[in-house]
């Protein structure tokens, strides 16, 4: 077995077997209330269909999450004044406060982890994650592997995004 397969096995094993409470919260958050609160804080008022697209979730899942948040007083749902058929979702003051607090807590926890790793290893880790996710955005199971030109283009786009070039 080559190093590539060993790395895949180790990564899958780490993801499957050693999931921390923090990782579980992050995964849960990507499909639930924390994600919706963060997305509304970041982007402002959205429709449920825009939220579903952001989450990669069904309209039923989004409806369930929105109902729970509305019951807790963290969001409001209203009618779009320009098109009364469209529902708009907004944060309440309590929702904004909760979203900011959740983000601050996650940021503090991750900063602690990075402090344990040290600056050099943290910077290496972030660079490697960025590289890995760039490859992940262009390599899809069941499709042909990206060409060298596609790889160069993806990394050029990544570089331009980091430097603010368009």
N, C-alpha and C positions, 0 to 999 in steps of 0.2 A: 504494500500500500504506500502511495506517495505522500509527501507532506500535505498536498492539497486535500486529499481525502481525510487524513488525520485531522487537519484543521477544521474541516466541515463537521466531522464527528465530534470534535471537542466543542465547537461552537454550539451545535445542536444539543449536546449533553449539558452544557452550561445553561442554555436557554430553558431546557426542559426540567432539569433536575435541581438546579440551584437557585431557582427564582426567589429573590428576596421579597420581603414585604414591600419595599420601595418599588421594585420592578412590577410587582402585582398591582400596586396602586397606579403606576404609570400606564400599564396596559388597560386596567379598568377605566382609568380616566380618559383614555383615547376613544372610548365608546359610550361615555356617559356624561353625567352632570359636570365634572370638572372641565371636560373638553368644551362643552357648550358654553359654559361661563367664560372660559378663556377666549374662545372664538368670538363671542359677542363683545367682550372687552377690547379685543384686538381690532375687530372689523366694524363694530357698531351694529345697528339694527339689521337683521337678516330675516329672510323668509324661511319657513320650515324646509322647503326644498333646497335652498342654498345650504342650510345646516346639514341636511342629509348628504349632499354632495361633498361637503367638507369632511364629514365623518366617515364617508364611505358606508353609510348605514341606510336601512330602509326607512320609508316614511313612517311606518308603524313604530319602529324603534325610536325615532326622533319624537314622535307624538307622545310616547310614554315618558321619555326624559323631560320634555317640555311640561307635561302635566305635573310631574313631580316637582320641578323647579318653580312652577307657578304656585303650587300649593304651599311651598316653603316661602313664598314672597320674594323670590330672587329674580324672576322675570315677569314681564307683562306681555300679553298678546293683544294686538290691536289690529284694526283694519287700515289698510293703506288708503290714504285720502284720495290718491289718484286712481286707484282701481279697487273698489270695495270687495272684489272677489279675492284679493290677496291679503293674507295674514302677515303681520310684521311682528317680530319678536325682539324685545329690548330688555336690557338689564334694569333692574331697580337699583336704588342706591345700595341696598343690602346686597344685591347680586354683585355689584362692582366691588364692594368691600370684600366679599367672600372670594371672588376671583383673584383679587390682588393678594389676599392673605394666602390662598392656596399656592399661588405662583411664588410668593416669597418663601414659603416653607419648603417647596421643592428646590428652589434655588439655593437656600441655605444648606439643605442636606447634600446637594451635589457639590457645593463649595467645600464642605467638610471632607467629602470623599477626595476631591482633587487636592486638598491640603495634605491628606495622608499620602497621596501618590507623589507629591512634589511637582515642581514646575516643569522640569524636563520631561518627565513621564506623562504628565497631563497634556502638554503640548503635542507630544508624539501620539498619544491616544486620540486626541481631537483630530489631528491630521490624518491618522489612519481611518478613523470613522468617516471623515469627509470623503476620503478616497474610496472606501468600501461602498458608501452610499451612492457615490457617483457611478461606480460600476453597476450597482444594483438598479439604478434608474434606466440603464440601457440594456441590461441583460435579462431576458425573460424566458422562463421555462417553456420548452416546446417551440421556441423560435430560434432562428439562426443566431449564432453569436455575433456580436457587433464587429464590424470591420475596424481595422486600425484608424481609418479616417473618422468613423463614428466615435471611437474612443477619444481621439484628439479633439474632436468638436465638443464632446461632453466635458472634457477637462478645461477647454478654453472657455466654455460657458460658465463653469464653476469659478474659474479665475476671474472672469469679468464680473460675476455676481459679487465676489468677495471685494473687488476693487471699486465697484459701483459703476463700471463701464457698461454701456448698452450696445 
